[in-house]
Amino acid sequence: MTMMTPRIVECRSPNCDARPEGARIDMIVLHYTGMKTAEEALVRLCDPESRVSAHYTIDRDGRVYRHVPEEFRAWHAGVSYWAGERNINGCSIGIEIVNPGHEFGYEPFAKPQIAALLDLAGDIVERHRIPPARVLGHSDVAPARKEDPGELFPWSQLADFGIGIWPFAGNPRGVANSDPAAVARALRLYGYGVAPDVDVPLEKVVAAFQRHWRPSKVDGIVDEETAYRLAVLLDSLS
């Protein structure tokens, strides 16, 4: 996959620190800003009192702001978990995408910002050799707290460019068992935090999975389609 290197506008944030010794960058976490305007989001991400940041923010016109150099740890994921890792900030690149989010009038992402994301994320994936299964949303790593980037985010479009995974039609080798206990085990195998590893209701985890991989119906209820898509994704890891 060949991507263009995006043009970057420097907009530095003091909200960062050193990555843990020996940490390898092997994950991208995508967010929406969840604020009324891009200007408000940029101010907050660069305000030392907010104690939040990201490595990059992508505005609706496709402009890319860099807040934290990739070699440093940005403070974007908060309390989070994926595949046994609890220090998600330590091993990830955080990208904010300007969108008011569910609180302020969630709307489709703009074509220019998705085009810029394809260039930026594609470059990051290539440089850090990030596995497709570790391109995730904030809601994937923090399902009890977060909904972003949400059900309008075009995950399938990213997968078309080799960024992340989309559960296309297939015949999973594993049984698509829609029993809640079986789905919980499968979610854990894929990487989600479920009890007893993480204290979060299964309904929240299922809703996060659906928001990413079955966005047409996000209800937190285990059903056959959810189990099927999860089985297809597990196959992709083998």
URURJO-V402769 format. One record per residue. N is the residue number from 0. RES is the residue in one letter. PSI is psi in radians with two decimals (999 if undefined). BURIAL is + if it has 9 or more other C-alpha atoms within 8 Angstrom, else -. D_LAST is the distance of its C-alpha to the last C-alpha in whole Angstrom. Layout:
# URURJO-V402769
N	RES	PSI	BURIAL	D_LAST
N	RES	PSI	BURIAL	D_LAST
This chain:
# URURJO-V402769
0	M	2.21	-	22
1	T	2.14	-	26
2	M	2.66	-	27
3	M	2.54	-	30
4	T	2.12	-	31
5	P	2.66	-	33
6	R	2.33	-	36
7	I	2.37	-	37
8	V	2.16	-	39
9	E	2.25	-	40
10	C	1.28	-	40
11	R	2.49	-	40
12	S	2.45	+	39
13	P	-0.08	-	40
14	N	1.36	+	38
15	C	2.92	+	35
16	D	-3.04	-	35
17	A	2.52	-	33
18	R	2.70	+	30
19	P	2.55	-	29
20	E	2.25	-	30
21	G	0.00	-	27
22	A	2.44	-	25
23	R	2.36	-	22
24	I	1.96	+	22
25	D	0.38	+	18
26	M	2.54	+	19
27	I	2.32	+	21
28	V	2.14	+	22
29	L	2.41	+	24
30	H	2.81	+	28
31	Y	2.74	+	31
32	T	-0.59	+	34
33	G	0.54	+	35
34	M	2.84	+	39
35	K	-0.63	+	42
36	T	2.80	+	42
37	A	-0.65	+	40
38	E	-0.77	-	43
39	E	-0.71	+	43
40	A	-0.76	+	39
41	L	-0.69	+	40
42	V	-0.81	-	43
43	R	-0.72	+	41
44	L	-0.35	+	38
45	C	0.10	+	41
46	D	2.08	+	43
47	P	-0.43	+	43
48	E	-0.37	-	44
49	S	-0.53	-	41
50	R	0.59	+	39
51	V	2.68	+	36
52	S	-3.10	+	34
53	A	2.96	+	32
54	H	-0.66	+	31
55	Y	2.69	+	32
56	T	2.40	+	33
57	I	2.06	+	33
58	D	2.93	+	36
59	R	-0.39	+	37
60	D	0.05	-	38
61	G	-0.06	+	36
62	R	2.36	+	37
63	V	2.16	+	35
64	Y	2.35	+	36
65	R	2.17	+	35
66	H	-0.66	+	36
67	V	2.26	+	34
68	P	2.52	-	33
69	E	-0.47	-	30
70	E	-0.18	-	30
71	F	2.82	+	32
72	R	2.04	+	30
73	A	2.74	+	31
74	W	1.41	+	32
75	H	-0.52	+	30
76	A	-0.47	+	27
77	G	-2.67	-	30
78	V	2.07	-	29
79	S	2.98	+	25
80	Y	2.43	+	22
81	W	2.17	+	18
82	A	0.77	+	15
83	G	-0.21	-	18
84	E	2.19	-	20
85	R	-0.30	-	23
86	N	1.26	-	25
87	I	-0.66	+	23
88	N	-0.59	+	26
89	G	-0.41	+	26
90	C	0.18	+	23
91	S	2.84	+	23
92	I	2.22	+	25
93	G	2.23	+	27
94	I	2.11	+	28
95	E	2.42	+	30
96	I	2.16	+	31
97	V	2.09	+	35
98	N	2.36	+	35
99	P	-0.33	+	37
100	G	-3.12	+	35
101	H	-0.46	-	35
102	E	-0.54	-	38
103	F	0.36	+	40
104	G	1.07	-	39
105	Y	2.37	+	36
106	E	2.80	-	36
107	P	2.58	-	33
108	F	2.51	+	32
109	A	2.53	-	34
110	K	-0.75	-	33
111	P	-0.62	+	35
112	Q	-0.55	+	33
113	I	-0.67	+	29
114	A	-0.75	+	30
115	A	-0.66	+	31
116	L	-0.71	+	28
117	L	-0.74	+	26
118	D	-0.84	+	28
119	L	-0.92	+	27
120	A	-0.67	+	24
121	G	-0.71	+	23
122	D	-0.73	+	25
123	I	-0.78	+	24
124	V	-0.77	+	20
125	E	-0.78	-	21
126	R	-0.68	-	23
127	H	0.01	-	21
128	R	0.90	-	18
129	I	2.20	+	16
130	P	2.52	+	13
131	P	-0.62	+	13
132	A	-0.10	-	11
133	R	0.46	+	14
134	V	1.88	+	17
135	L	2.91	+	19
136	G	2.80	+	22
137	H	-0.64	+	24
138	S	-0.43	+	24
139	D	-0.69	+	20
140	V	-0.19	+	21
141	A	1.08	+	25
142	P	-0.40	+	25
143	A	-0.35	+	28
144	R	-0.49	-	30
145	K	2.66	-	29
146	E	-0.07	+	28
147	D	2.67	+	28
148	P	-0.02	+	27
149	G	3.04	+	27
150	E	-0.21	+	27
151	L	-0.08	+	29
152	F	2.35	-	26
153	P	1.17	-	25
154	W	-0.66	+	21
155	S	-0.59	-	20
156	Q	-0.71	-	23
157	L	-0.73	+	21
158	A	-0.55	+	18
159	D	-0.46	-	20
160	F	0.26	+	21
161	G	0.29	+	17
162	I	1.83	+	18
163	G	-3.04	+	15
164	I	2.52	+	13
165	W	2.33	+	15
166	P	1.37	+	14
167	F	2.90	-	16
168	A	2.44	-	17
169	G	3.13	-	14
170	N	1.63	-	14
171	P	2.45	+	11
172	R	-0.61	-	10
173	G	2.71	-	11
174	V	2.27	-	15
175	A	1.38	+	16
176	N	2.09	+	18
177	S	0.17	+	21
178	D	2.27	-	22
179	P	-0.69	-	23
180	A	-0.69	-	22
181	A	-0.69	+	18
182	V	-0.70	+	18
183	A	-0.75	+	19
184	R	-0.71	-	16
185	A	-0.71	+	13
186	L	-0.73	+	15
187	R	-0.73	+	15
188	L	-0.62	+	11
189	Y	-0.50	+	11
190	G	-0.28	+	14
191	Y	2.62	+	17
192	G	2.04	+	20
193	V	2.87	+	21
194	A	2.46	+	24
195	P	0.02	-	25
196	D	-0.67	-	23
197	V	2.42	-	25
198	D	1.48	-	28
199	V	2.39	+	27
200	P	2.47	+	27
201	L	-0.63	+	24
202	E	-0.68	-	26
203	K	-0.70	+	26
204	V	-0.76	+	22
205	V	-0.73	+	22
206	A	-0.69	+	24
207	A	-0.75	+	23
208	F	-0.83	+	19
209	Q	-0.71	+	22
210	R	-0.58	+	23
211	H	-0.85	+	20
212	W	-0.05	+	19
213	R	1.10	+	21
214	P	-0.20	+	24
215	S	-0.36	-	27
216	K	1.84	-	27
217	V	1.72	+	27
218	D	-0.06	-	28
219	G	0.13	+	26
220	I	2.26	-	26
221	V	2.15	+	23
222	D	3.10	-	24
223	E	-0.69	+	22
224	E	-0.72	-	21
225	T	-0.79	+	19
226	A	-0.68	+	17
227	Y	-0.84	+	16
228	R	-0.63	+	15
229	L	-0.69	+	13
230	A	-0.68	+	11
231	V	-0.75	+	10
232	L	-0.74	+	9
233	L	-0.65	+	7
234	D	-0.62	+	5
235	S	-0.34	-	6
236	L	-0.31	-	4
237	S	999	-	0
